[in-house]
Amino acid sequence: MKFPLNPSRTALSVAVCLCTWALPAQAHVSYSGRDFGTLVEGTSASIATQKVTSNYGWADASDDSLVFNSTLATTPRTDEAAFVSGTGTDDLYLGDSHKGKAFKLHLDGTLNVSITASALNNSGLTPAFSVYQGLAAASPFTAPQTSADHDYAQASQAWRTSFAQGAAGPAFNYLATNGSWNAKGDWALGGDGDPTGDDAALDHFQFMGFGATTTANGVASTTLTLGPGDYTVFVGGNDITSKSLADSAASYAFALSVSATAVPEPASKAMALIGLAGLLVVRRHHTRA
């Protein structure tokens, strides 16, 4: 199912730390230790000293640097080395969600939310993050699902096949993707036991916005207006030139902090504009005098 578009009024500031990547069978999307709970007006919170593996996960999950390699897109990949095609190239659609870290938060109303992701301890991270409406499945799972969501579940692979065929053509399947993560668009995930080809059985992430920097040890931030609901903030690295086998196992530290403020009422905005116009008229009058 798709989430309805909902204009936001929340300011969320988030600072994030990156985590270590595990083997595909072990690395499922979870929010363990990364739950901001319900944000209300005036709320500010931070989750520090997280880690992510690789400095290219977020960039690899966006299409900004995409150079599609049709030969590689039909080659089975069974280990990390095969997922890395060379420095500076992003030759597969979608990215590996294991190269990011998921955080969650809930809003009961519309707020202005500011989000900031910051590298820690001179780790060298070039931070970036995406904000989505929607959550991954959490334990206890609803039958028939038996595990947390991950890129390699059969249901996820079926969705990746559908995405790849829509983007690259009917000759391709999930091998044309590096995972399920879409850093600048909607995507979906399933877990073990979920039926394949059943869109309603998947957990959907509706893209709301992103923050990114191209500076190592930098800070990525954005402010979004978000309506009531559950949200996932997915953090990763934005240095596509570091994409290599060596960096795929490197660990980068970061911290994520969030804050929420009220959205001004339209009437308040109008009154403020009227007041500003009045001040300008008075100023011009004094200037002419």
C-alpha positions in Angstrom: 0.0 0.0 0.0 1.1 3.6 -0.6 1.0 6.3 2.0 -1.0 9.4 1.1 1.0 12.5 0.5 0.8 14.7 3.6 2.3 18.2 3.7 4.4 18.6 6.8 4.8 21.3 9.3 7.5 19.8 11.5 11.0 21.1 12.1 13.3 18.2 12.8 17.0 18.4 13.4 19.0 15.2 13.5 22.6 14.3 14.1 23.6 10.7 13.2 26.4 8.2 13.7 27.1 5.3 11.3 27.2 1.5 12.1 29.0 -1.6 11.1 27.7 -3.6 8.2 27.1 -7.3 8.8 26.7 -10.2 6.4 23.5 -10.1 4.4 21.8 -12.9 6.3 22.5 -11.1 9.6 21.8 -7.5 8.7 18.1 -6.8 8.7 16.5 -3.3 9.1 15.7 -2.6 12.7 15.4 0.4 15.1 17.1 -1.1 18.1 18.4 1.7 20.2 17.3 4.2 17.5 13.8 5.2 18.5 13.1 8.9 19.1 9.5 8.1 20.2 6.8 10.7 19.8 8.0 14.3 19.0 5.9 17.2 20.3 6.3 20.9 20.0 9.5 22.0 21.6 11.0 18.4 21.6 14.7 18.0 21.0 16.6 14.7 21.2 19.8 13.1 20.0 21.1 9.6 19.5 24.9 9.5 19.4 27.7 7.1 18.6 26.1 5.1 15.9 28.1 3.5 13.2 27.6 2.6 9.5 29.8 0.6 7.2 31.1 2.2 4.0 31.1 5.9 3.1 29.1 5.5 -0.1 25.8 3.8 1.0 23.5 6.8 0.6 25.1 7.9 -2.6 24.9 4.4 -4.0 21.1 4.4 -3.2 20.5 7.6 -5.2 20.7 7.8 -9.0 22.8 11.0 -9.1 25.9 9.2 -10.3 24.3 6.2 -12.0 26.2 4.6 -14.8 24.2 1.5 -15.6 26.2 -1.6 -16.5 23.8 -4.0 -18.3 26.4 -6.9 -18.2 26.9 -6.5 -14.4 23.2 -6.3 -14.0 22.7 -9.9 -15.1 25.6 -11.4 -13.1 24.8 -13.2 -9.9 26.6 -11.7 -6.9 27.3 -13.8 -3.9 29.8 -11.8 -1.8 30.6 -8.2 -1.0 33.4 -8.0 -3.6 30.9 -8.6 -6.3 28.7 -5.8 -5.1 31.5 -3.3 -5.6 32.2 -2.6 -9.3 34.9 0.1 -9.1 35.7 3.5 -7.6 33.4 6.3 -8.7 30.8 4.1 -10.3 27.2 3.4 -9.3 26.3 0.8 -11.9 23.3 -0.8 -10.2 19.8 0.6 -9.6 18.9 1.0 -5.9 21.3 0.6 -2.9 22.1 -1.9 -0.2 20.0 -1.0 2.9 22.7 -2.7 5.0 24.9 0.3 4.2 22.6 2.6 6.1 21.1 3.0 9.6 17.4 3.3 10.4 15.9 5.6 13.0 12.2 6.1 13.8 10.0 8.8 15.2 6.2 9.5 15.5 4.2 12.6 15.2 0.7 13.1 16.5 0.2 16.4 14.7 1.8 18.6 12.0 5.1 20.1 13.0 8.2 21.7 11.6 11.0 19.1 11.9 14.7 19.9 11.5 17.1 16.9 11.0 20.9 17.0 11.2 23.4 14.1 10.7 26.9 14.7 11.9 30.1 12.7 11.6 31.8 11.9 14.9 35.4 11.4 16.1 36.9 12.5 12.8 35.6 9.3 11.3 35.7 10.8 7.8 32.0 10.2 7.1 30.4 12.3 4.5 26.9 12.1 6.0 23.5 12.1 4.2 20.0 10.9 5.1 16.6 10.4 3.7 13.2 10.8 5.5 10.3 8.5 4.7 6.8 8.1 6.0 6.4 4.4 7.0 8.3 1.9 9.1 10.0 -1.5 8.7 8.4 -4.4 10.5 9.3 -4.9 14.1 9.1 -8.0 16.3 6.8 -9.7 17.1 6.1 -10.1 13.4 2.7 -10.7 11.9 2.3 -14.1 10.3 3.4 -15.3 7.8 6.5 -12.9 8.2 9.1 -14.6 10.4 12.0 -12.1 10.2 12.8 -8.4 10.1 12.8 -6.8 6.6 15.9 -7.2 4.5 17.0 -6.8 0.9 17.5 -10.5 0.3 14.0 -11.8 1.4 12.2 -13.4 -1.5 9.5 -10.7 -1.3 12.1 -8.0 -1.4 13.8 -9.6 -4.4 10.4 -9.8 -6.2 9.9 -6.0 -5.6 13.4 -5.3 -6.8 12.7 -7.3 -10.0 9.6 -5.3 -10.6 11.5 -2.0 -10.0 14.4 -3.1 -12.3 12.1 -4.1 -15.1 10.4 -0.8 -14.9 13.7 1.1 -14.9 15.9 -1.0 -17.2 13.6 -3.3 -19.2 11.9 -6.7 -19.1 15.2 -8.6 -19.5 16.3 -7.7 -16.0 15.5 -8.9 -12.5 16.6 -8.2 -8.9 20.3 -8.8 -10.0 20.1 -5.4 -11.6 19.8 -3.8 -8.2 22.3 -3.5 -5.3 19.4 -3.7 -2.8 16.1 -2.1 -2.1 17.0 1.3 -0.7 16.0 4.3 -2.8 17.6 7.4 -1.3 15.5 9.9 -3.3 12.2 8.0 -3.9 9.7 5.5 -2.7 10.7 1.9 -2.0 9.5 -1.2 -0.2 10.9 -4.2 1.8 9.7 -7.5 3.0 10.9 -10.2 5.4 11.3 -13.9 5.4 7.9 -15.6 5.0 6.2 -12.7 3.2 4.5 -13.8 0.0 6.2 -12.8 -3.2 4.5 -10.4 -5.6 2.0 -9.2 -3.0 2.5 -5.5 -2.7 0.2 -5.3 0.3 2.5 -7.6 2.3 5.5 -5.3 1.9 6.4 -2.4 4.2 6.5 0.8 2.1 8.7 3.9 2.6 7.3 7.1 1.1 10.0 9.6 0.4 9.6 13.0 2.1 13.0 14.7 1.7 16.7 14.4 2.3 19.7 16.2 3.7 23.2 15.7 2.4 26.7 17.2 2.4 29.8 16.5 0.2 32.2 17.4 3.0 34.0 14.6 4.9 33.4 15.0 8.7 30.6 17.4 7.7 27.0 18.0 8.8 23.9 17.2 6.7 20.7 18.9 7.7 17.2 19.8 6.4 13.9 21.1 7.7 10.6 19.5 6.7 7.0 20.0 7.4 5.6 16.6 8.4 2.1 15.6 9.2 0.9 13.0 11.8 2.3 9.5 11.4 5.3 7.2 11.7 8.6 8.1 10.0 11.9 6.5 9.2 15.2 8.4 8.9 17.8 6.4 6.9 21.4 7.6 7.2 24.5 6.6 5.1 27.6 8.0 3.4 27.6 10.4 0.4 31.1 9.8 -1.0 30.5 7.7 -4.1 34.2 8.0 -5.1 35.1 5.8 -2.0 33.1 2.9 -3.4 35.5 0.0 -3.2 35.9 -3.3 -1.5 38.1 -1.8 1.2 35.6 0.9 2.1 32.7 -1.5 2.0 33.9 -2.9 5.4 35.1 0.4 6.9 33.2 1.8 9.9 32.1 5.4 10.3 30.7 7.0 13.4 28.0 9.6 13.5 25.3 11.1 15.7 21.6 11.9 14.9 19.5 14.6 16.7 16.0 15.8 16.1 13.9 18.8 17.2 10.3 19.8 16.5 8.6 23.2 16.5 5.1 24.5 15.8 4.0 25.6 12.3 2.8 29.2 12.3 -0.9 29.6 11.6 -1.7 31.2 8.2 -3.3 34.2 10.0 -0.2 34.8 12.0 1.9 34.8 8.8 -0.5 37.2 7.2 -0.4 39.6 10.2 3.4 39.4 10.2 3.5 40.4 6.5 1.1 43.3 7.1 3.2 44.4 10.0 6.4 44.3 7.9 4.7 46.2 5.1 3.6 48.9 7.6 7.2 49.2 8.9 8.5 49.7 5.4 5.9 52.4 4.7 6.9 54.3 7.9 10.6 53.9 7.0 10.1 55.3 3.5 8.1 58.2 5.0 10.9 59.1 7.4 13.5 58.7 4.6 11.6 61.2 2.4 11.1 63.6 5.2 
